Amino acid sequence: MNSTPPALAPIFAVLEDALLTAQAAFDKLPGSAVIRRYVQSSHQNDPGRTLLELLLLIFAIRTLLQSRTRAERNGKHFIQFSEKVCC
């Protein structure tokens, strides 16, 4: 007995294919088995912890990438030197 409406079947097929492709790519990464075991054991004990750790990881990566590119975009320094000091 399948309760999925026929209009949503192609969307679910595409999503399933995308998830399988992402899983295959993740399994090719070195250390992915260790990460998978850690997430499974922590999620089993506390699913909220897994979500919190994922959000913290995304925030840390975003912060690291943002701090490196912010100085390049602005082109300004925090300290303004006068012409007498600079030259």
C-alpha positions, 0 to 999 in steps of 0.5 A, a space after each residue: 500500500 503506497 500512500 504517495 500521490 502520483 504527482 510526487 513520485 518523480 520528486 521523491 525519485 530525484 531526492 532519493 537519487 540525490 541522497 544516494 549520490 551524496 552518500 556514495 560521495 561521503 563514503 569515499 572520504 577518508 575517515 567517513 566510517 569514523 564520522 558515521 559511527 560517531 554520529 550514529 552513536 550520539 544521535 541514538 543517545 540525544 538527537 538534539 546534540 547531533 543537530 547542535 553539533 552540526 550547526 556549530 560546525 557550519 558556524 565555525 567553517 563560515 566564521 573561518 572562511 569569512 574572516 579570511 575574505 573580509 580583509 580582502 573585500 574592504 581593502 582598508 586597514 584598521 589603523 590609518 597612517 598619515 603621509 608623514 608616517 607612511 613615507 
